[in-house]
Amino acid sequence: MKIKSYCYIVLACYAATFLRAFINNNFIVSIIGSFFFGFVIAKRLSYLKERIIVSGFFSCFTSFSGFIYFLYEIINQQNFIKFIFFLNFIIILNLLTMYFGFWISRKIT
């Protein structure tokens, strides 16, 4: 990729981080990100556009670290059953939401 492509990815990361600052709920961000991630990958965009949106925007917007921090807080409370429940619940819900976004995108086109 050219340097211009990297600049677009950095700008997408900046935009996602800026948007993330206004939404202070990891669960909502995760659901929104999963839905639009599925929506975008179903569109079969060019390689560069897909990298900008998926690797740039969504990787910064959904922030895996927020998910890990949420689970870390539950472990600190030593509530291991709640930890296992939320770990599975969040992963399954995000996969279903991503599939739903993928399905909606296919129905639109």
N, C-alpha and C positions, 0 to 999 in steps of 0.2 A: 504494500500500500504506500501511497505517496504521503508526504508530510501534510498536505491539505486534508487528506482523509483523517489523519490523526487529530487535526485541529477540529474537525467536525465532531469527532467522538468526544473530545474534551469539552466542547461547547454543549453537547447533549448531556454529559455528566454534570456540568455546571447547572444547567436548567433543571435537571432532576433533583439535584441537591437543594437548589433554591425552592422548588416545589415541595420537597420533603420537609423543609423547615416549617411550612405552614400546616402540615398534617402531622399531628403529634400522637398518632395512634398506630402502632406497629401492625396490629391486626387488620385494620382498614387498608393501610398501604399495601400489605401483603395480598389482600384479596383483589384490590384494584390492579396491582402490578401483574398478578397471575392472569387475570381476565384479559388485559391488554396484551400481555406477552403471547397468549394463545391466539388472540386476534391477529397480531402482527405476523406470527410465523405461518399462519394459514394463508396470508396474502402472497407468499412467494415473491418477495421483493428482490431487488438486485443485491449482490453480496455486500456492497458498501452501505446501502440503506439499511439492510438488516443488521450489520455490525454497529452502525450508528445508533439505531433504535434499541436493539437487544443488549449489546455489550456496553453501550454508552449510557443511554437513558435508563433502561430498566434495571441494570445492575446497580446503579447509584440510587435509584428511586426506592427499590424494595429493600435494600440494605440488609443483607443476610445477618449482619452483626446485630441489628435490632431484634431479630428472631432469637439469636443465641443469647442475647442479654436477657430477654424475657424468660427463657428457660433457665438461665443461670440464677435469676431471682427466685424462681420456684425451688431450685435445688438448695439455695441458701436457707430457705424456710424448712428444709428437710421434709418436704412433702413429695415423696417419690411417686406415689400413685397419681397425684395431680400432674407431675412432670411427664409421666408416661402417657397419660390421657391427652395432655395438650400437645405433646410432640406428635403423636399419631393424628390427632384431630386437625392440627394445623397443616400437616403435610397432605393428608387426604383431602381436606377442604380446598387447599390451593391447587392440587392436581385436578380436582373436579371443576374448579373455577377456570383453570387454564383450558381444560377440554371444552367447557361451555363457551369460552371466548373463541376458541378454534372453530367450534360448530357454528356459532353465530356468524363468524366471518365467512365461512363457506356458504351459508344460506344467503348472505347478502350478495355475494358475487355469482 
